Amino acid sequence: MGSGKSGGGKMTRPTRFTRLASRVNPRLELFLNSSEVSSNSAQNHRRWIPISGHNLKMPLQIMAVFCSGYFWIFSLALSTVMIINHLWHQKLPHEVGVNSKHPIRTLSQRPSTANTKGVFKTSGKYHMTMGLQRSVLGHWLAVDDQYRIEHHMRSTLLDHRKSQVLQCRPGSEVACKEVLDLVVDYLTRTYPTQFRHQACATGGDLVEVVATGEVFRINAPFDGLAPLEVAARLAMEDFNILIKGEDNVHYLEASATLFPVGWSVSDRIGWSLARLHSMVPRWQEKIGQAVERFFSRISPASPMERSNFFVQVTEPTQSLQDLLCQLEPLEGNPKPTRPDDVIFRWERQIFQRLPQSGAVLFSVKTSLTKLTEMSPSDLRDFAIEARSWPEDVANYKRRNLWGDCALNYCDSMVDLESK
């Protein structure tokens, strides 16, 4: 470092702190050093700015730079540790057992707020209606934060209980393949980073599920899987295909229903619309003919949808899979003693005409919500509807089982909100 003089006074030698700063960041050296080069110095070294007078604040500025840097380094390290800890404790699909417990999705994770408008009837008088509204063509299949968990459950059910959750009658083959084509096209276009369409080296096409690494053949011979089964393994929705018979009545000719409540596909395959709803009070006389006409008139360009809900009671030892897939009749459940044991089962149901086969596709996306996670306004509206049900409807919906616990909780939360 030069020992010459300048008009600004005697030059100070670089301190240890300054040299350290220049190693950490060369820009700090420029900040500390003068940009002028002494023309009189034979070694042409930079001159050091005197740490005095008007530039006495520079060490404080340097210290602030260093403190800021250490703060961001600490924040980055802390964030990294938190992320690693989260991933370490998060179970992957292959780690999730058949009877594993998982958090029930919250109300905010229902498919769409718009699709649940009017799900509760708040007039205080019971009226049975179809409750249909026009569906958006670009909003069909969902892929949410529960996909990997539910995908594992669906794969397990299809591997071990296929005959109870999947049935395809002769004559439904064209419609089943059409459903698979629509599912693959929608998923690969809407979620291109999660589903990849590939060409197979030996011929045919494949689709890859990026989250699980699975690859499915989507052309014959489908690697031994039925086309509707492939669709059910790819999507989170259940699929039902209804075809009109010679008697102008629609029959359930194919179904992949992995999340039923109180019934199995093996018991109901081949049933007519009227028989499928024979257990629903007042359905036949109130809307039976209207539903049949609707299935006959629905257009490929105008899919329709409706929202439905059902109240379930869970037990502390019951797994999420057992709650979603209830193949046996709902009998023998004890009355709930805690509001946390009351579960709402939401269904987003979409109806569309398949353009090639002419069959009607009825898809269902199921979500679950604890009663205690519902908003006060939803609790109020639900209580109004539940109390408006006639006795036969209330018995069908099992109000005698959960009514006291659930409705008392609704009233208490509504009263608390109003205070």
C-alpha positions, -999 to 999 in steps of 0.1 A, spaced: 0 0 0 13 34 -9 28 58 16 25 90 -5 4 120 3 -27 135 -12 -47 166 -8 -71 148 16 -44 141 42 -24 111 53 -37 77 40 -45 50 64 -34 14 58 -61 -12 52 -73 -28 83 -79 -65 90 -116 -58 88 -113 -41 54 -92 -70 40 -118 -95 52 -145 -75 36 -127 -75 2 -125 -113 4 -162 -118 11 -173 -95 -16 -150 -76 -41 -176 -49 -43 -170 -41 -6 -134 -34 -15 -145 -9 -42 -168 6 -16 -139 10 8 -112 21 -17 -110 52 -37 -116 46 -74 -87 69 -82 -53 54 -89 -23 74 -78 -4 85 -109 27 92 -88 29 57 -74 53 34 -91 32 3 -80 -1 19 -91 -19 8 -60 -54 20 -50 -55 47 -23 -73 40 10 -99 65 21 -92 80 55 -117 67 80 -123 102 95 -144 132 91 -174 130 68 -167 93 59 -166 81 96 -200 64 90 -185 39 65 -177 12 92 -212 14 104 -225 9 69 -202 -20 63 -213 -36 96 -249 -32 85 -241 -50 52 -225 -78 71 -254 -81 96 -279 -81 67 -260 -109 50 -258 -130 81 -295 -125 87 -304 -138 52 -280 -167 55 -296 -177 89 -331 -174 74 -322 -195 44 -307 -222 67 -337 -222 89 -361 -225 60 -341 -254 46 -342 -273 79 -380 -268 81 -385 -281 46 -363 -311 51 -381 -319 84 -415 -317 66 -404 -340 38 -388 -364 62 -421 -369 81 -444 -368 51 -455 -403 41 -452 -412 5 -479 -433 -12 -459 -466 -9 -456 -459 29 -494 -455 34 -510 -487 47 -545 -498 39 -557 -489 74 -535 -458 78 -551 -426 92 -549 -393 73 -563 -359 80 -597 -354 66 -598 -326 40 -611 -293 52 -642 -274 39 -620 -250 19 -607 -280 -1 -641 -288 -16 -638 -287 -55 -653 -252 -60 -672 -227 -39 -695 -221 -69 -704 -257 -71 -716 -259 -35 -738 -228 -36 -773 -238 -26 -763 -272 -14 -784 -265 18 -820 -256 13 -829 -229 38 -866 -222 31 -876 -244 61 -899 -265 38 -888 -297 22 -889 -300 -16 -872 -327 -36 -856 -313 -67 -828 -324 -91 -807 -293 -82 -789 -292 -115 -768 -264 -129 -747 -260 -160 -712 -273 -156 -681 -257 -170 -665 -278 -198 -630 -269 -186 -636 -278 -149 -642 -316 -148 -615 -337 -132 -598 -325 -100 -562 -331 -89 -558 -317 -54 -534 -321 -24 -550 -355 -15 -542 -370 -49 -513 -393 -38 -531 -406 -7 -564 -413 -25 -545 -427 -55 -529 -453 -32 -563 -461 -17 -579 -466 -51 -550 -488 -63 -553 -509 -32 -591 -514 -37 -586 -523 -73 -559 -547 -65 -577 -565 -37 -615 -558 -40 -619 -552 -78 -651 -571 -82 -668 -550 -56 -658 -516 -70 -655 -522 -107 -679 -539 -132 -683 -536 -170 -711 -555 -187 -709 -568 -223 -719 -540 -246 -702 -512 -226 -667 -517 -241 -669 -487 -266 -682 -463 -239 -655 -475 -214 -627 -468 -240 -643 -435 -248 -642 -425 -211 -605 -435 -208 -597 -414 -239 -615 -384 -224 -598 -388 -190 -563 -391 -205 -569 -361 -228 -582 -339 -200 -555 -348 -174 -526 -344 -198 -539 -311 -211 -550 -296 -178 -521 -309 -156 -492 -314 -181 -465 -315 -154 -484 -343 -135 -496 -365 -164 -474 -371 -194 -486 -387 -227 -459 -409 -242 -455 -432 -272 -446 -468 -265 -416 -482 -283 -435 -514 -290 -465 -496 -303 -495 -478 -287 -496 -450 -262 -487 -446 -225 -496 -421 -198 -472 -415 -169 -484 -404 -134 -454 -382 -124 -462 -382 -87 -460 -420 -84 -438 -429 -114 -465 -453 -127 -470 -458 -164 -503 -471 -179 -509 -484 -214 -540 -466 -228 -544 -488 -259 -553 -525 -262 -543 -548 -246 -540 -522 -217 -515 -545 -199 -544 -566 -186 -564 -538 -171 -599 -528 -183 -601 -493 -199 -624 -481 -172 -600 -494 -145 -572 -474 -160 -594 -443 -159 -602 -449 -123 -566 -454 -114 -556 -421 -131 -584 -399 -117 -598 -390 -83 -634 -394 -95 -656 -424 -97 -672 -431 -131 -706 -446 -140 -718 -453 -175 -755 -455 -182 -769 -468 -215 -805 -466 -227 -821 -499 -233 -847 -509 -259 -874 -500 -234 -861 -464 -233 -848 -468 -198 -812 -461 -187 -793 -489 -171 -760 -489 -152 -739 -509 -176 -704 -500 -163 -691 -485 -130 -659 -478 -112 -672 -466 -78 -644 -469 -54 -658 -445 -28 -694 -457 -23 -714 -452 9 -734 -483 19 -734 -503 -13 -711 -521 -38 -710 -520 -76 -712 -558 -77 -747 -556 -62 -761 -528 -84 -746 -533 -118 -773 -536 -145 -799 -518 -124 -822 -491 -139 -823 -455 -127 -855 -462 -109 -841 -493 -91 -809 -475 -82 -830 -449 -63 -856 -473 -50 -844 -468 -14 -847 -430 -16 -880 -418 -2 -903 -400 -26 -878 -401 -55 -900 -421 -79 -932 -401 -75 -914 -367 -73 -886 -367 -98 -883 -402 -113 -897 -394 -147 -879 -360 -148 -846 -377 -142 -852 -402 -170 -861 -374 -194 -830 -355 -184 -807 -385 -192 -824 -388 -226 -820 -351 -235 -785 -342 -221 -762 -329 -248 -724 -336 -253 -719 -298 -254 -738 -290 -223 -727 -311 -193 -747 -306 -161 -737 -309 -124 -752 -310 -89 -739 -310 -54 -750 -336 -28 -741 -343 8 -745 -371 33 -738 -371 70 -716 -399 83 -705 -410 118 -669 -421 123 -652 -440 151 -618 -432 166 -602 -464 150 -617 -459 116 -593 -452 88 -598 -426 60 -601 -454 35 -628 -472 55 -646 -439 58 -644 -432 20 -651 -468 9 -681 -482 27 -692 -513 8 -715 -526 34 -749 -512 45 -746 -485 71 -758 -503 101 -746 -506 137 -729 -473 140 -730 -460 176 -744 -425 182 -716 -399 182 -707 -383 215 -684 -357 201 -690 -332 172 -656 -343 158 -672 -377 151 -697 -363 126 -684 -361 91 -699 -345 60 -695 -363 27 -697 -339 -2 -702 -351 -38 -697 -331 -69 -717 -350 -95 -713 -343 -133 -734 -357 -161 -723 -356 -197 -732 -373 -230 -704 -393 -246 -703 -381 -282 -692 -413 -298 -711 -440 -280 -741 -419 -269 -739 -432 -234 -743 -410 -203 -712 -406 -181 -720 -398 -144 -688 -389 -125 -685 -383 -88 -658 -364 -68 -660 -372 -31 -647 -349 -3 -650 -352 34 -653 -324 61 -656 -326 98 -686 -309 113 -663 -289 135 -645 -274 105 -676 -259 89 -683 -222 90 -711 -208 113 -732 -199 82 -730 -234 68 -739 -248 102 -769 -226 104 -781 -235 69 -775 -272 75 -795 -271 107 -824 -254 89 -825 -281 62 -820 -310 86 -850 -299 107 -872 -295 76 -869 -332 66 -901 -352 68 -899 -383 90 -892 -408 62 -865 -386 47 -849 -380 81 -848 -418 87 -832 -424 54 -806 -398 61 -801 -413 96 -809 -381 115 -819 -403 145 -783 -414 148 -764 -381 146 -791 -355 150 -788 -346 187 -750 -343 187 -748 -324 153 -777 -301 157 -769 -291 193 -734 -282 181 -748 -262 152 -770 -242 175 -742 -235 200 -719 -223 173 -746 -201 157 -754 -186 191 -717 -179 198 -713 -162 164 -743 -140 170 -730 -127 204 
